[in-house]
């Protein structure tokens, strides 16, 4: 099980990304618009840099919803390989059986 503080930190980042998503997108649009004067684009870049770092979507990291594990994460299931195997062994995932050969 992951530390509770790490899980909470990731949730805090998620909330920041959602809060600043519209503002960040608008500033990026201005900053990349080549039709605008260079000074205006530069001001947009400065305002973008003033936003909290954790409000950037690239700062997010996928975590298992069962255990909070950050590694070996299956996107389709939103679960780590270890949690998936445990649930499958307990028979809680329909149709999934442990393979043996």
Kinemage of the C-alpha trace (Angstrom):
@kinemage 1
@onewidth
@group {chain A} dominant
@subgroup {mainchain}
@vectorlist {calphas} color= white
{ca unk a 1} P 0.000 0.000 0.000
{ca unk a 2} L 1.312 3.421 -0.927
{ca unk a 3} L 1.796 6.113 1.668
{ca unk a 4} L -1.384 8.059 2.286
{ca unk a 5} L 0.527 11.315 1.863
{ca unk a 6} L 1.597 10.366 -1.657
{ca unk a 7} L -1.959 9.501 -2.638
{ca unk a 8} L -3.218 12.794 -1.195
{ca unk a 9} L -0.471 14.716 -3.014
{ca unk a 10} L -1.564 13.175 -6.298
{ca unk a 11} L -5.199 14.087 -5.597
{ca unk a 12} L -4.127 17.657 -4.826
{ca unk a 13} L -2.310 17.810 -8.170
{ca unk a 14} L -5.419 16.501 -9.909
{ca unk a 15} L -7.552 19.246 -8.359
{ca unk a 16} L -5.005 21.908 -9.386
{ca unk a 17} L -4.951 20.633 -12.972
{ca unk a 18} L -8.747 20.813 -13.147
{ca unk a 19} L -8.819 24.273 -11.547
{ca unk a 20} L -6.294 25.873 -13.908
{ca unk a 21} L -7.045 23.899 -17.095
{ca unk a 22} L -9.089 26.626 -18.823
{ca unk a 23} L -6.719 29.449 -17.874
{ca unk a 24} L -3.673 27.417 -18.925
{ca unk a 25} L -5.278 26.516 -22.278
{ca unk a 26} L -6.164 30.150 -23.002
{ca unk a 27} L -2.640 31.340 -22.219
{ca unk a 28} L -1.115 28.567 -24.348
{ca unk a 29} L -3.369 29.557 -27.232
{ca unk a 30} L -2.160 33.162 -27.014
{ca unk a 31} L 1.474 32.111 -26.612
{ca unk a 32} L 1.466 29.902 -29.710
{ca unk a 33} L -0.572 32.224 -31.969
{ca unk a 34} L 1.970 33.531 -34.480
{ca unk a 35} L -0.457 36.214 -35.730
{ca unk a 36} L -0.137 38.137 -32.449
{ca unk a 37} L 2.786 40.482 -31.716
{ca unk a 38} L 5.822 38.990 -29.997
{ca unk a 39} L 5.405 41.135 -26.861
{ca unk a 40} L 1.889 39.840 -26.281
{ca unk a 41} L 2.996 36.229 -26.748
{ca unk a 42} L 5.898 36.791 -24.355
{ca unk a 43} L 3.546 38.238 -21.702
{ca unk a 44} L 1.346 35.155 -22.062
{ca unk a 45} L 4.420 32.944 -21.529
{ca unk a 46} L 5.310 34.889 -18.374
{ca unk a 47} L 1.770 34.524 -17.008
{ca unk a 48} L 1.909 30.820 -17.832
{ca unk a 49} L 5.138 30.529 -15.855
{ca unk a 50} L 3.496 32.217 -12.846
{ca unk a 51} L 0.859 29.498 -12.564
{ca unk a 52} L 1.561 26.726 -10.030
{ca unk a 53} L 3.812 23.998 -11.415
{ca unk a 54} L 1.497 21.277 -10.197
{ca unk a 55} L -1.326 22.714 -12.298
{ca unk a 56} L 0.330 21.278 -15.403
{ca unk a 57} L -1.183 17.999 -16.615
{ca unk a 58} L 2.270 16.533 -17.220
{ca unk a 59} L 2.911 16.540 -13.462
{ca unk a 60} L 0.183 13.940 -12.891
{ca unk a 61} L 1.143 10.317 -12.387
{ca unk a 62} L -1.252 7.392 -12.714
{ca unk a 63} L -1.827 5.454 -9.496
{ca unk a 64} L -3.691 2.245 -8.776
{ca unk a 65} L -7.155 2.985 -7.393
{ca unk a 66} L -7.031 -0.070 -5.160
{ca unk a 67} L -3.575 0.187 -3.589
{ca unk a 68} L -2.196 3.556 -4.695
{ca unk a 69} L 0.832 1.907 -6.319
{ca unk a 70} L 2.452 4.219 -8.922
{ca unk a 71} L 4.244 1.549 -10.970
{ca unk a 72} L 3.019 -1.332 -13.165
{ca unk a 73} L -0.258 0.500 -13.836
{ca unk a 74} L -2.761 -0.753 -16.424
{ca unk a 75} L -4.565 2.257 -17.873
{ca unk a 76} L -7.547 0.306 -19.118
{ca unk a 77} L -8.240 -1.129 -15.652
{ca unk a 78} L -6.882 1.799 -13.569
{ca unk a 79} L -5.153 -0.790 -11.435
{ca unk a 80} L -1.671 -2.117 -10.777
{ca unk a 81} L -0.625 -5.608 -11.784
{ca unk a 82} L -0.372 -6.731 -8.166
{ca unk a 83} L -3.866 -5.548 -7.236
{ca unk a 84} L -5.227 -7.124 -10.427
{ca unk a 85} L -3.653 -10.471 -9.602
{ca unk a 86} L -4.928 -10.381 -6.032
{ca unk a 87} L -8.496 -9.641 -7.117
{ca unk a 88} L -8.302 -12.332 -9.797
{ca unk a 89} L -7.010 -14.894 -7.287
{ca unk a 90} L -9.869 -14.033 -4.938
{ca unk a 91} L -12.325 -14.609 -7.792
{ca unk a 92} L -13.613 -11.031 -7.773
{ca unk a 93} L -12.999 -10.423 -11.492
{ca unk a 94} L -15.489 -12.359 -13.665
{ca unk a 95} L -13.933 -14.537 -16.340
{ca unk a 96} L -10.366 -14.118 -15.174
{ca unk a 97} L -8.557 -17.229 -14.005
{ca unk a 98} L -4.978 -17.735 -12.926
{ca unk a 99} L -3.053 -19.412 -15.692
{ca unk a 100} L -0.922 -22.455 -15.072
{ca unk a 101} L 1.075 -24.628 -17.458
